[in-house]
Amino acid sequence: MAGEADVLEVKVMKTGTDVYAFRVTVRHDDTGWKHYANWWEVLDLDGNVLGKRVLLHPHVNEQPFKRTLTKVRIPGSINKVVIRAHDLVHGLGGQTRTATIPR
């Protein structure tokens, strides 16, 4: 049985004033529609969600996989964020990554 979804790598790109794109690599042993990594999100260090990338299908034959989330607004007072992934069976709990916001 597949374990929890892990965030392996994060690339943050500034795309505007306080606006960013996140390129995130996730690993999860997706087995099909009943058990796959179905989203990842960007949070501030207080746990507030700043952005969420919904994954619409399993990635059974594409592991690890990369997906991008654009137009994430991050206030200038935030210097670091946490990225975590979720799967349909285990929920949250896999490996997270902390990323520094380029200013």
C-alpha positions as CSV (number, residue, x, y, z in Angstrom):
1,M,0.0,0.0,0.0
2,A,1.3,3.5,-0.8
3,G,2.5,5.7,2.0
4,E,2.0,9.4,2.6
5,A,2.7,12.0,-0.1
6,D,6.1,13.6,0.2
7,V,7.3,17.0,-1.1
8,L,10.8,16.4,-2.5
9,E,11.7,19.8,-4.0
10,V,10.3,23.3,-4.3
11,K,11.3,26.1,-6.6
12,V,9.9,29.6,-6.0
13,M,9.8,32.2,-8.7
14,K,8.8,35.8,-8.3
15,T,6.3,36.8,-11.0
16,G,5.2,40.2,-9.8
17,T,4.9,42.4,-6.7
18,D,4.3,40.0,-3.9
19,V,3.2,37.4,-6.5
20,Y,4.9,34.0,-6.9
21,A,4.9,30.7,-8.8
22,F,5.8,27.4,-7.1
23,R,7.2,24.4,-9.0
24,V,6.8,21.5,-6.6
25,T,8.0,17.9,-6.9
26,V,5.8,15.3,-5.1
27,R,6.4,11.6,-4.6
28,H,3.6,9.2,-3.8
29,D,3.0,5.6,-4.8
30,D,-0.3,6.4,-6.5
31,T,-2.3,3.2,-7.0
32,G,-5.3,4.6,-8.9
33,W,-8.3,6.7,-8.4
34,K,-8.9,5.5,-4.8
35,H,-5.4,6.3,-3.5
36,Y,-3.4,9.1,-5.0
37,A,-1.8,12.4,-4.0
38,N,-4.7,14.8,-4.7
39,W,-3.3,18.2,-3.7
40,W,-0.5,20.2,-2.2
41,E,-0.5,23.6,-0.6
42,V,1.6,26.6,0.4
43,L,1.3,27.8,4.0
44,D,2.9,30.6,6.1
45,L,4.8,29.6,9.2
46,D,1.6,30.2,11.3
47,G,-0.3,27.5,9.2
48,N,-2.4,29.9,7.1
49,V,-3.0,28.6,3.6
50,L,-1.6,31.0,0.9
51,G,-2.3,28.7,-2.1
52,K,-3.4,25.3,-3.1
53,R,-2.7,23.1,-6.2
54,V,-5.4,20.5,-6.7
55,L,-4.2,17.4,-8.6
56,L,-7.1,16.1,-10.7
57,H,-5.8,12.5,-11.4
58,P,-3.5,9.8,-10.2
59,H,0.2,9.8,-11.4
60,V,0.7,6.0,-11.3
61,N,3.4,6.0,-14.0
62,E,4.9,9.4,-13.3
63,Q,6.8,9.4,-10.1
64,P,8.0,11.7,-8.7
65,F,6.0,14.3,-10.6
66,K,6.2,18.1,-10.8
67,R,3.4,20.6,-10.9
68,T,3.2,24.4,-10.8
69,L,0.9,26.8,-9.0
70,T,1.0,30.4,-10.1
71,K,-0.4,33.7,-8.9
72,V,0.2,33.0,-5.2
73,R,0.1,36.3,-3.2
74,I,2.6,36.4,-0.4
75,P,2.8,39.5,1.7
76,G,6.2,41.2,2.0
77,S,6.3,40.4,5.7
78,I,6.6,36.6,5.0
79,N,10.1,35.3,4.3
80,K,9.5,31.6,4.5
81,V,6.7,29.2,3.6
82,V,6.0,25.5,4.1
83,I,4.8,23.2,1.3
84,R,2.9,20.0,2.2
85,A,1.1,17.4,0.2
86,H,-2.1,15.3,0.8
87,D,-3.3,12.0,-0.4
88,L,-6.8,10.4,-0.4
89,V,-6.0,7.7,2.1
90,H,-3.5,9.1,4.6
91,G,-4.3,12.8,4.4
92,L,-1.5,15.0,5.5
93,G,1.7,13.7,7.2
94,G,4.3,13.1,4.6
95,Q,7.6,15.0,4.2
96,T,7.2,18.8,3.9
97,R,9.6,21.4,2.6
98,T,10.3,24.9,3.8
99,A,11.1,27.5,1.1
100,T,12.6,31.0,1.2
101,I,10.7,33.7,-0.7
102,P,12.9,35.6,-3.1
103,R,12.4,39.3,-2.7
